[in-house]
Amino acid sequence: MLTNLRPEQKNKLDVPDFNKNNAVNGYPTAQKYDMVVFCHLRWQFVYQRPQHLISRLSKNAKILLIEEPIGYDNHDESSGNLLVINENLHILQPKVKDIEAISIILPEYISNLNPSVGWFYSASFSPLLEVFDFETVVFDCMDELTLFKGAPKQLIDQEKYLMANADIVFTGGKSLYESKKQHHDNVYCFPSSVDQPHFAQALNGIEVPADIANLQAPVVGYFGVIDERIDLELLHETAKKLPNVSFVMIGPLAKIDQSDLPVEDNIYYLGMRSYNELPNYLKGFDIAMMPFAINDATKYISPTKTLEYMAAGKPIISTKITDVVRDYSICVNLVETADEFCEAITYLFDKRDQLSMELEYFDILKNTSWDATANKMESIIKTFAQ
């Protein structure tokens, strides 16, 4: 039996009644969907792989994306928030205590038990496999979540269960592919891609935001989530060695506290900025950085921002993340220590080999796009279903 249910749900069956036809958040009735996506990341958080892919897939399918529960208030009668992104893409934020309890509220939002595709970003949703009768189960493994800080112990077993029930496994990088192909016979590697026209706006005459426009050059910038994957000590030591360089960190904090951040006069934390604003900030960067720590959480990552920085034509400095070294060492400056970081900044600010860098970027970018990735994934799913 399911546990941690809302009081009014205590006497309901584990398997929901999908014959119900309720109004939700003013939306007329429970809807019929072609695909249900289960995602650990908030749609309105940092815009990354799930948003890029699912928004494109929704052009040809009606999709309900279910986020992790946001909790509930006993005095709140609503069972969740339904965000209507467009006619074909809806986001459900369940107001229940745990993922298993989502099954109880599903009849209010979805009218069919048998969508064509169940698409998982996190194995924590695997208990919901028992509720649906998907024609095809897809696991788009974008990160090795079991190695992240605070990962629940049961996630390892949940991933084994999901892998055993998945028909298709996609991975977000080559290292992940090599890991997952040992446990499944239908794995495809789709490294993070890029919306090149969006970030190439930084090459044009767009405005640099006021909060970095007047910073002392060179401006060395990062955007993305700031969490245990960032080498804060490396950032701190480099900033101390180069007091005349401005270091800009854009993005929300996750699983670390404000007190964990290094403080120097030349380190600027700007908080989260919207996806639409990022090209403007990139235009204000002289150099883009990826100061990732080398730890369990970064063992399998393939940073999306690598290609986004390239599309903006920015020199890039990165620590030696396996997939970055493997795929981009020809044009990304790789460092391990603060001294090497300083040397790379000094060298790149002179803009030597700029033409060579741009040609290498062009060769990489012409072979990838989120549109192409989504189309290939869609083709694989259709072929499997035949």
Steps between C-alpha positions, in 0.01 A plus 500: 500500500605856437599707801522871587170576327289809552226435759226494236701239306539245781218271393569502128641208307864483392399488134323822405163522328573635154132528416478821699471822301590795720572865444856599595621856566229628271605264223185320373563130577765237543685472171613215280878505446731328254802521731553535874837636614630459856759762592699581814576851370250784517386624162534859620850441640817519289414436134686188397471159333143409604359835391687494170395148406147480640397836352611374158337158538174671595467631145392149395353361823283615788719480811444514874821560694474405868743663742597378844240583767499852639331388825156593621309697758213323679294814445568506124234308309688498170700188420756675281590784269450448127712733288385527140813581298308458176217284366728196472716541810374505859702490823358338814636603839344246740401609850563167671759378748686252285530369147290186559207717608495668159305200372199599713459843338571396141130457400453872548757573231530209257216293355697209350711230663674408176691795352731392221818609680614522860813715517709500820771745608530353847460146628336638813174496300534129417221392744254672264583246229246274670220751441545542124504267202749678276569365152860622527700593809791741448768586755680819397793480742648850500697463825613225735263616772601220736836676547357843576510652845202393711388225262261263680636151564207334322581680173754233402237225521242721332735555207562126467123452486456778244784366283342154510167641381628760252476421130741777399774677694643833384806648670615859532866429422755240398612410851141434602450295184798280582361447849138426405570277201640245743151462647269534198507382140324799340698809602561809284741784568358850456741751656370839597439721200435869440252751367767677298292792366396590854852526642649640179308818582802580717695553177262777397415844633291398799530693825727391783307505831578789731614277787806385305538774239737705713700224666875514462626295207565223448166360609519124551148360527301187576129428478317196632409340829749569779522182707742230617625464143673840509859516626450798729854473637646523150285804428605662826874441453491627142307812595752579774791462258334725239338786695463709184288234327122497551352155565125478438283210618145490364253242624308368799652320796410135551598274791752756627453810716584861436759467775684237292579751224845658492495874554737739325453851365539369145251209521143594409200273562208623294244232576277333245433660163248391240596294196414795278744724688801268476623618157514856634713391793719287275565807288643665810738209570854528367561137596252225594591251769396157624674467840364157579632292786630156414281282720229234487233752398699607192628157399248459218392855417500644150444873562241659272664837549812394308317529169304804615826682573630394157188629323569839661859490373657516846839355599441223752694384805397172662625256754568151366151353483527168316255576218639852453855364471389229261291716267627857524866505607595639158326829576430516876779605736530230765631576849548323831648761736448866581837582342395333175166680516683834535732423210206408276315823583808710427562317172139509378446865580766575239261334252776302330384233253151653491443404138617144558267469800200624303566252219520214749175614662333512158601143420357377831177700494403411143460137607256549787172666594213429737269478198710222347529318834124509562430379144741206535353401835149516358607281208650237733180485703283463189724227362486309828122528519448353152 
